Structure formats: C-alpha cells, structure tokens
Amino acid sequence: MENQTTTSCFSVFPNPATNNIRIASPVRISKAHIVNTEGQIVKTMIVNDYHLEMNAKNLISGLYILQIYVSSELFIQRIIILN
C-alpha cells in the first residue's frame, strides 16, 4: 500500500496553469496523474526523471489534484487550470 503525503518538497509551476505544468523534484518521479474533482484520472505520465512537464491545454478550467508517485510514496498537490 502506498503512503500518501501532502508536501511542498516538489516544485509545481505555474499554478494556476494554462498550457503546461512543470514539476521539479529532489527525487526521481516514477509517474504522475492529474485527477479531477470527481476522482477521475484525466492525464497520466510515466517517467523516470527529476523533472516533468504535463500538457494542460485540453483540460477544462477548474481545480485538480496532481498525484506524484515516488517509489512507494504518493505526494499530493492541488493545481488550478485556467483555460
């Protein structure tokens, strides 16, 4: 089972975002999801890097949850999309 943590050790910018969301991490990211307020995964990226860029152009304006997976841990960050 994954540990879930809300943290600020990741840099997520810009927030609010219109086109792309950039994530910088001190540890290697394995995957990331953008989840809407209904709990549906609307975007997924599988990576193995310290930096990640996710395209947000096709997302409807609103509040989303960014889920960042590192090893067996899940980090949560709220993001706002303005399109």
C-alpha positions as CSV (number, residue, x, y, z in Angstrom):
1,M,0.0,0.0,0.0
2,E,1.2,3.5,-0.9
3,N,1.9,6.2,1.7
4,Q,0.0,9.4,0.9
5,T,1.6,12.7,1.7
6,T,0.8,16.3,1.0
7,T,4.1,18.1,0.6
8,S,5.9,21.1,-0.6
9,C,9.2,19.4,-1.5
10,F,8.1,19.4,-5.1
11,S,8.1,22.5,-7.2
12,V,4.9,22.7,-9.3
13,F,4.6,25.7,-11.5
14,P,2.9,27.7,-12.8
15,N,-0.1,27.4,-10.5
16,P,-2.6,28.4,-11.8
17,A,-1.6,27.0,-15.2
18,T,-2.9,27.5,-18.7
19,N,-0.7,25.4,-21.1
20,N,1.9,23.3,-19.3
21,I,2.5,22.2,-15.7
22,R,6.1,21.7,-14.7
23,I,7.2,19.6,-11.8
24,A,10.7,19.6,-10.3
25,S,11.6,17.1,-7.7
26,P,14.7,16.3,-5.5
27,V,13.9,12.6,-6.0
28,R,13.2,10.6,-9.2
29,I,9.5,10.7,-10.2
30,S,8.1,7.4,-11.4
31,K,4.6,8.6,-12.6
32,A,2.1,11.5,-12.2
33,H,-1.6,11.8,-12.6
34,I,-3.9,14.8,-12.9
35,V,-7.2,13.9,-11.2
36,N,-10.4,15.9,-11.5
37,T,-12.8,16.8,-8.6
38,E,-14.9,13.7,-9.4
39,G,-11.8,11.4,-8.7
40,Q,-11.3,10.6,-12.4
41,I,-7.7,10.4,-13.8
42,V,-7.7,12.8,-16.7
43,K,-4.0,12.7,-17.5
44,T,-1.2,10.3,-16.8
45,M,2.6,10.4,-17.4
46,I,5.0,7.6,-16.8
47,V,8.5,9.0,-16.2
48,N,11.8,8.2,-14.5
49,D,13.2,11.6,-14.0
50,Y,13.6,14.6,-11.7
51,H,11.6,16.9,-14.0
52,L,8.3,16.5,-15.7
53,E,6.2,18.7,-18.0
54,M,2.5,17.9,-18.4
55,N,0.3,19.4,-21.1
56,A,-2.8,21.1,-19.6
57,K,-4.2,22.7,-22.8
58,N,-7.1,20.2,-23.2
59,L,-8.2,20.4,-19.6
60,I,-11.3,22.3,-18.6
61,S,-10.7,25.2,-16.2
62,G,-11.0,24.3,-12.6
63,L,-9.4,22.6,-9.6
64,Y,-7.4,19.4,-10.0
65,I,-5.3,17.2,-7.8
66,L,-1.8,16.4,-9.0
67,Q,-0.6,12.9,-7.8
68,I,3.1,12.4,-7.9
69,Y,4.5,8.9,-7.4
70,V,8.0,8.4,-6.0
71,S,8.9,4.7,-5.2
72,S,6.1,3.6,-2.8
73,E,5.0,7.1,-1.8
74,L,2.2,9.2,-3.3
75,F,2.5,13.0,-3.0
76,I,-0.5,15.3,-3.5
77,Q,-0.6,18.9,-4.8
78,R,-3.7,20.9,-5.7
79,I,-3.4,22.7,-9.0
80,I,-5.7,25.2,-10.8
81,I,-6.2,25.1,-14.6
82,L,-7.3,28.3,-16.3
83,N,-8.2,27.7,-20.0
